[in-house]
Amino acid sequence: MRTLLPALALLAPLPALAQEDHSMHDMSGMAAEPTPQDHAAMAHTMPGMDANQPMPMMRMGGSDHAAGGSGTALLPQADGPMRGVMLSHGDWMVMAHGYLWGVYTDQGGRRGSDEAFVESMAMLSATRDWGNGTTLQLRAMGSLEPAMGQRGYPNLFAGGETANGQPLVDRQHPHDLFMELSARVDTQVAPGTKLFVYGGPVAEPALGPSAFMHRRSARYFALSPISHHWFDSSHITYGVVTGGVQAGRVQLEGSWFNGREPDEHRWDIDRIKLDSWSMRASWSPTDRWVAQVSTGRLKSPEVTHPGEDEQRTTASLHYSTGKVSAMVAYAAKHRLPGPVLSAWTAEANWDVTSRHSLFGRVENVANDELFPDHDDALHDTRFRVTRFEGGYAYRIPLAHQTELALGGSVATYAKPSALDAAYGKAPVSYTLFARLALGR
């Protein structure tokens, strides 16, 4: 499989991880005290610590009533805090974790292709309590997915960004080497009320739900959603400044950021600029629910639509019991000038037992980029496509709380008959994976 050795090299420096409760995709969700069992599992990472003594708590984003997702997004508290190996160094608490996927997919149909590839991610966070209710957190996240090439991997009906100067269609672009380089400061200004500032050269603005890689409801999906560029394409943004307030179960925030999506040169850091804005309101009425609404004005986000700004609006509802995690969401992107393109998605993960998980997703998108050739009769034609995907994962606990998950999924599609000539009448895709999570 391509990029296997480079991906292993990226993860090799990470020690064996202790535990992650709400998805190895997540890097910012510590919010709750570890249980006594967690103390025992993680004590070996804290030199000199008595396993029977309380573990210092390290919050990674989130709030007093919700777990942290990507950037400053929130997830249900019931999803649980995310844990990895924790080390103390002076006044700092450091956490590290990562994952590695080996994937084979056959996307079926006339425009589908088959391919084996590797996805990877390594994450590091360092937090310091300055006293008086003020904390500082530094985050870094990276991937060696650029090694798979600019064209990424097959993903039927996906689109967005370019490779070798050409629009990507029916493929998903790889993540950049630098996925996050950010800092966050939280300070308590009144009982139950905190102010925070977050941002950096690579970060995520306050727009949309937590990115798909960081949602427990999407934990075992090996491929990205085809609605990615409606909901969370800004999760890697070169230049972000966010300010917000948490008051009880409500979080209000706004961002100033770079509206342009990352370019196809994925080993470097793009030009950093602040030319776009967004606002988001989140509410967690109970520990099992989180709702968010957000909107943003993006300056010329897509290289394939030069000079066109975009107003993007999203709404989502997350639910979790710990064993079941689900999300439903809506997004609309309004090209300025241009049409309004909407998308819906619903997804869920059910940990049936400690070994068996079932997962599923339904997406519906209005896409006008399936035929990028200007000479094609269907160029700029809007088609509404629905993708249905379901799968299974068998989870195998390994040493030091490491998990290997083996599984797969099958996807079918509903589409207009006008697409039959290009895609076939009834394409069916399937994906097989092995997912090694250092920390669970």
WOTAJO-V764343 format. One record per residue. N is the residue number from 1. PHI is phi in degrees with one decimal (* if undefined). PSI is psi in whole degrees, -180 to 180 (999 if undefined). D_LAST is the distance of its C-alpha to the last C-alpha in Angstrom with 1 decimal. Layout:
n: <N:N>
phi: <PHI:PHI>
psi: <PSI:PSI>
d_last: <D_LAST:D_LAST>
This chain:
n: <1:2:3:4:5:6:7:8:9:10:11:12:13:14:15:16:17:18:19:20:21:22:23:24:25:26:27:28:29:30:31:32:33:34:35:36:37:38:39:40:41:42:43:44:45:46:47:48:49:50:51:52:53:54:55:56:57:58:59:60:61:62:63:64:65:66:67:68:69:70:71:72:73:74:75:76:77:78:79:80:81:82:83:84:85:86:87:88:89:90:91:92:93:94:95:96:97:98:99:100:101:102:103:104:105:106:107:108:109:110:111:112:113:114:115:116:117:118:119:120:121:122:123:124:125:126:127:128:129:130:131:132:133:134:135:136:137:138:139:140:141:142:143:144:145:146:147:148:149:150:151:152:153:154:155:156:157:158:159:160:161:162:163:164:165:166:167:168:169:170:171:172:173:174:175:176:177:178:179:180:181:182:183:184:185:186:187:188:189:190:191:192:193:194:195:196:197:198:199:200:201:202:203:204:205:206:207:208:209:210:211:212:213:214:215:216:217:218:219:220:221:222:223:224:225:226:227:228:229:230:231:232:233:234:235:236:237:238:239:240:241:242:243:244:245:246:247:248:249:250:251:252:253:254:255:256:257:258:259:260:261:262:263:264:265:266:267:268:269:270:271:272:273:274:275:276:277:278:279:280:281:282:283:284:285:286:287:288:289:290:291:292:293:294:295:296:297:298:299:300:301:302:303:304:305:306:307:308:309:310:311:312:313:314:315:316:317:318:319:320:321:322:323:324:325:326:327:328:329:330:331:332:333:334:335:336:337:338:339:340:341:342:343:344:345:346:347:348:349:350:351:352:353:354:355:356:357:358:359:360:361:362:363:364:365:366:367:368:369:370:371:372:373:374:375:376:377:378:379:380:381:382:383:384:385:386:387:388:389:390:391:392:393:394:395:396:397:398:399:400:401:402:403:404:405:406:407:408:409:410:411:412:413:414:415:416:417:418:419:420:421:422:423:424:425:426:427:428:429:430:431:432:433:434:435:436:437:438:439:440>
phi: <*:-68.3:69.0:-64.1:-66.1:-60.9:-67.3:-63.2:-63.3:-64.5:-86.3:-55.2:-66.8:-77.6:-68.4:-60.9:-96.3:-83.8:-162.4:-133.4:-91.1:-124.7:115.3:-65.4:-72.4:-83.0:-127.6:-149.5:-129.3:-76.3:-140.9:-117.2:-66.4:-63.5:-77.6:-56.2:-64.4:-66.7:-58.0:-64.6:-67.8:-104.0:-60.0:-66.5:-89.6:-115.9:-54.2:80.5:-85.9:-78.2:-61.7:-89.0:-89.3:-59.8:-80.1:-57.9:-89.0:-124.4:-85.4:-115.7:73.6:69.4:-148.8:-67.7:-125.2:-150.6:-81.8:-89.4:-107.5:-75.2:56.6:-111.2:-68.6:-113.5:-131.4:-58.7:-57.6:-66.3:-62.4:89.6:-70.3:-96.3:-128.3:-142.3:-72.8:-117.0:-126.2:-105.3:-141.4:62.2:-87.4:-103.4:-110.8:-118.4:-125.8:-138.2:-164.6:-175.4:-151.1:-144.5:-111.5:-107.2:-128.9:-127.1:-133.9:-123.0:-85.8:65.8:69.6:-73.1:-103.1:-83.3:-142.4:-114.8:-165.8:-106.5:-155.9:-125.8:-111.1:-149.5:-160.1:-128.5:-135.1:-142.7:-138.9:-127.7:-127.2:-130.8:-91.6:-90.2:83.4:56.2:76.7:-114.6:-130.9:-120.2:-132.2:-113.6:-129.5:-140.0:-144.3:-145.8:-146.1:-101.2:-61.0:-55.9:-67.7:-78.3:102.3:-63.0:-82.1:64.2:-128.6:-65.9:-159.6:-58.2:74.3:-80.7:-162.4:116.1:68.8:-134.1:-142.0:53.8:81.7:-112.2:-59.9:-86.6:-134.4:63.1:-145.6:-110.7:-66.6:-74.0:-73.8:-76.5:-57.2:-97.7:-98.3:-161.8:-140.3:-143.9:-138.4:-142.8:-121.6:-115.5:-141.7:-85.0:-109.6:-164.5:-55.6:77.9:-130.7:-130.4:-107.1:-143.0:-128.9:-140.0:159.7:159.6:-66.8:-135.9:-157.8:-129.3:-73.7:-80.1:-152.4:86.8:-74.1:-54.6:-58.8:-56.5:-67.4:-110.8:-100.6:-65.1:-64.3:-111.4:-56.9:-109.2:-82.4:-76.2:-104.3:-71.0:-66.6:-72.8:-93.0:-51.9:-81.3:-96.5:-102.0:-143.0:-66.9:-87.5:-71.4:-118.4:-129.2:-91.9:117.3:-144.7:-131.8:-126.4:-126.2:-158.2:-133.9:-113.0:-131.7:63.0:-98.1:-115.5:-128.7:-120.3:-155.4:-143.0:-129.9:-120.2:-156.4:-85.0:-76.7:-75.6:-66.4:-56.4:-80.1:-81.7:-90.4:-96.5:-92.4:-116.6:-102.4:-70.2:-59.7:-96.0:-151.8:-121.2:-136.5:-135.6:-140.2:-153.4:-138.3:-145.4:-120.5:-126.0:-142.4:-118.6:-61.5:-139.9:-68.8:-97.6:-128.5:-141.3:-119.0:-143.0:-130.4:-153.3:-149.4:-156.3:-108.9:-104.2:-82.1:42.6:-67.4:-113.3:-64.6:-78.3:-128.9:-61.2:80.6:-100.7:-81.5:-142.7:-99.9:-111.8:-129.7:-136.2:-146.0:-148.4:-136.1:-109.0:-138.7:-152.4:-111.6:102.4:-85.6:-113.9:-131.0:-144.4:-147.6:-123.6:-153.2:-132.0:-144.2:-136.5:-116.8:-108.0:-70.9:-123.0:-84.1:149.6:-80.9:-101.0:-112.6:-111.1:-150.6:-124.0:-148.7:-140.2:-146.2:-155.9:-127.8:-124.8:-82.8:-62.5:-138.2:-68.1:-113.2:-118.0:-131.2:-116.5:-145.9:-156.4:-150.7:-124.5:-128.4:-136.6:-132.0:-102.1:-121.2:-115.6:-118.8:-75.2:-128.8:-72.4:-68.6:-64.6:-86.4:-76.3:-61.6:-97.8:-58.2:66.6:-78.7:-87.8:-124.0:-98.5:-121.6:-117.5:-115.6:-115.6:-137.2:-140.4:-159.1:-140.6:-132.2:-104.6:-102.1:-119.0:-68.1:-116.9:-63.6:56.4:64.4:-82.9:-124.6:-111.4:-113.4:-115.5:-175.1:-171.7:-148.2:-128.7:-127.6:-125.7:-138.6:-113.7:-152.9:-65.9:-64.8:-62.7:-92.3:-59.6:-62.8:-86.7:-109.7:89.8:-71.4:-144.4:-66.5:-129.7:-115.5:-140.9:-138.4:-117.4:-149.1:-127.7:-119.7:-100.0:-111.4:-86.2:105.8:-121.9>
psi: <141:145:11:-49:-45:-37:-40:-37:-36:-39:-18:-39:-15:131:168:134:155:-64:143:125:-30:38:128:-12:-23:145:10:54:23:121:-21:157:136:151:167:-36:-36:-38:-46:-39:-31:-5:-30:-15:-7:93:131:0:136:125:-19:-6:151:140:133:139:135:112:131:88:-152:-164:-175:-16:5:151:161:141:-145:151:-123:13:158:152:162:139:-31:-19:-22:158:153:131:151:-156:132:129:143:140:100:-124:4:142:128:137:139:145:176:178:164:126:135:122:140:130:144:110:-6:175:177:-28:0:159:168:150:148:138:173:134:145:156:138:140:146:137:138:129:138:133:118:0:168:31:18:132:151:136:135:136:144:138:137:166:151:19:-25:-22:-16:-6:159:-26:-7:-137:160:138:97:130:5:158:175:138:-176:165:128:35:-1:143:140:125:136:25:155:126:153:160:160:160:-46:110:-25:133:96:170:153:136:128:139:136:127:-14:162:123:7:128:148:148:152:133:149:-174:-177:-27:114:-170:125:169:80:119:176:174:140:152:-33:-18:8:131:-29:-20:20:-41:16:117:-28:153:158:149:-12:11:-43:5:-39:-47:27:-15:12:-16:105:132:86:104:136:123:137:143:173:139:122:106:-124:14:140:127:136:159:151:150:124:176:117:-20:133:157:145:180:-3:96:3:-11:-178:126:170:131:125:159:103:7:166:159:160:146:139:131:146:130:87:-32:175:-10:-9:143:129:145:147:143:156:153:153:114:127:112:61:-32:129:-25:-8:66:138:-3:119:173:133:115:130:134:157:140:157:121:145:142:141:1:-54:-33:129:133:158:140:143:154:143:149:130:124:108:140:101:157:-172:169:122:125:162:147:148:146:132:157:150:132:113:93:-46:-174:-14:-24:131:142:144:154:157:141:129:145:121:148:109:129:22:19:-19:83:-17:120:-21:-7:138:-23:7:134:9:135:127:135:120:139:133:131:124:135:151:-180:144:133:121:129:110:136:-173:150:40:20:144:136:123:129:132:-165:173:160:138:140:169:145:130:163:150:-21:-17:-4:-41:-35:-38:-11:162:-41:74:144:132:151:153:135:146:157:122:114:115:116:91:141:999>
d_last: <24.2:25.0:23.2:21.0:22.4:22.4:18.7:17.9:20.2:18.4:15.1:17.1:17.8:14.2:13.6:10.9:8.1:7.6:4.8:3.9:5.8:7.6:6.8:6.2:9.9:10.5:12.0:14.1:13.0:13.2:15.9:15.7:16.3:13.6:14.8:16.6:14.0:11.6:14.7:15.1:11.7:12.1:15.9:16.3:15.3:18.1:21.4:23.9:21.8:22.6:19.5:21.7:22.2:20.4:17.8:19.1:17.7:16.9:17.2:16.1:18.5:18.7:21.4:22.3:21.8:19.1:15.7:16.0:15.5:17.0:20.1:21.5:20.5:19.3:16.9:17.4:16.6:15.5:12.4:11.3:10.8:8.2:7.6:7.8:10.7:13.6:17.2:20.5:23.5:26.5:26.0:22.8:19.2:17.1:13.4:12.1:9.3:9.7:9.7:12.6:14.1:17.3:19.2:22.7:24.4:28.0:29.0:32.3:35.5:38.1:36.1:32.8:31.9:29.4:27.3:24.5:22.4:19.3:17.1:15.3:14.1:13.7:13.7:15.3:16.5:19.2:20.6:23.9:25.6:29.3:30.5:32.5:29.4:28.8:25.6:25.0:21.9:21.8:19.2:19.1:17.3:18.6:18.6:20.9:21.5:25.1:25.7:25.7:28.9:30.1:30.2:26.5:25.7:27.5:26.7:29.7:31.2:28.9:30.9:31.1:31.8:33.8:33.8:37.0:38.7:38.3:36.3:33.1:33.4:31.3:28.8:25.9:26.3:23.7:22.0:23.8:23.1:22.9:20.6:20.9:23.1:23.6:24.5:24.5:26.8:26.7:29.7:30.8:34.3:34.9:33.2:30.4:31.1:29.5:30.4:28.1:28.8:26.3:26.9:27.5:28.6:25.5:23.9:23.7:26.6:26.6:27.1:25.3:22.0:18.7:18.5:17.1:14.3:13.0:13.5:11.2:14.4:14.4:10.8:12.3:15.7:16.4:19.6:20.4:22.4:26.2:26.5:24.5:27.8:28.7:25.6:23.6:25.4:25.9:22.3:23.6:27.0:29.2:30.5:29.3:30.6:29.3:30.7:29.8:30.2:28.1:30.4:29.1:27.0:28.5:27.5:30.2:29.9:31.7:31.2:33.6:32.2:33.0:33.5:33.7:30.7:29.6:32.2:31.7:31.8:28.0:28.2:30.0:30.0:32.2:35.1:34.0:36.1:36.0:37.9:36.0:34.8:32.5:32.1:29.4:29.4:26.4:26.7:24.4:26.9:24.4:20.8:20.2:22.0:22.3:25.2:26.3:29.4:30.2:32.8:33.7:36.5:35.4:38.0:38.5:34.8:35.5:37.5:38.8:40.4:42.1:43.7:41.9:39.9:37.4:36.9:33.4:32.6:29.5:28.5:25.3:24.1:20.5:19.8:17.0:17.0:13.3:13.6:15.7:15.4:18.5:20.6:24.2:25.9:29.2:30.4:33.8:34.8:38.5:40.0:42.8:45.2:43.9:42.3:39.5:36.7:34.3:31.0:29.1:25.5:23.7:20.3:18.0:14.9:15.3:12.9:16.0:14.6:11.6:12.4:14.2:13.7:16.7:17.0:20.2:21.9:25.6:27.1:30.7:32.1:35.6:35.7:38.9:37.6:37.4:40.7:40.9:44.3:47.0:49.5:47.5:49.0:45.6:44.7:43.4:43.6:41.0:39.1:36.8:34.1:31.6:28.5:27.0:23.7:21.8:19.3:17.2:13.9:13.6:10.2:10.8:8.9:10.3:11.5:10.1:6.6:6.5:6.3:9.5:10.5:14.3:16.3:18.9:20.8:24.5:26.3:29.9:32.0:34.9:37.3:41.0:43.3:44.4:41.2:42.0:44.1:41.3:38.2:39.7:40.3:37.0:34.3:31.2:28.1:25.3:22.1:20.1:16.8:14.5:11.2:9.6:6.2:6.7:3.8:0.0>
